[in-house]
């Protein structure tokens, strides 16, 4: 989903994924996540309701670029 308000970008060569949120047409980088727990914490800090359900469930509000969802390092299985 390309137009989801939360984008988890491709895995970087050093590991981890940059997390971006789009609010009112403005993209803001929340940080680099190395786990689902990091994503949940970033969303908790900006007061998104039920961040754990959003990250761990099948949400249409999160788009994962490259690789599979919930993968944070190349070669993770």
C-alpha positions in Angstrom: 0.0 0.0 0.0 1.9 3.0 -1.3 -0.3 5.7 0.3 -0.5 4.4 3.9 0.2 7.1 6.4 3.0 5.0 8.1 5.8 3.8 5.9 8.5 1.3 7.1 11.2 1.7 4.5 13.6 -0.9 3.1 16.2 -2.5 5.3 19.4 -0.4 5.4 22.8 -2.0 4.7 23.6 -1.6 8.4 20.3 -3.2 9.5 17.1 -1.6 10.7 14.4 0.3 8.8 13.6 3.9 8.8 10.0 4.7 9.9 8.2 7.6 8.4 4.7 9.0 9.2 2.8 11.2 6.9 0.5 13.8 8.6 -1.3 16.4 6.5 1.0 15.7 3.6 4.2 16.2 5.5 6.6 13.2 6.0 8.3 13.0 9.3 11.0 10.4 10.2 10.2 8.9 13.6 13.5 6.9 13.8 15.2 3.7 12.7 13.6 0.6 14.0 15.5 -2.7 14.7 12.4 -4.6 15.9 8.6 -4.4 16.1 9.1 -3.1 19.7 10.9 -0.1 18.3 8.0 0.6 15.9 5.5 0.3 18.7 7.6 2.7 20.9 7.8 5.3 18.1 4.1 5.3 17.7 3.5 5.3 21.5 5.6 8.5 21.8 3.4 10.3 19.3 0.3 9.1 21.1 -1.1 6.8 18.4 -3.8 4.6 20.0 -3.1 0.9 20.3 0.3 1.0 18.7 1.0 -2.7 19.4 -2.2 -3.8 17.5 -1.3 -1.4 14.7 2.2 -2.9 14.2 1.5 -6.6 15.0 -1.9 -6.8 13.3 -2.8 -6.6 9.6 -3.1 -2.8 9.4 -3.9 -0.9 6.2 -2.2 2.1 7.8 1.3 0.6 7.6 3.2 0.0 4.4 6.3 -2.2 4.4 8.8 -1.4 1.6 11.2 -4.1 0.3 11.7 -7.4 2.1 8.9 -8.9 4.2 7.1 -7.2 7.0 8.7 -7.5 10.5 12.1 -8.2 9.0 14.8 -5.8 10.2 18.1 -7.4 8.9 19.0 -8.9 5.6 18.8 -12.7 5.9 16.4 -12.7 8.9 14.1 -15.7 8.5 
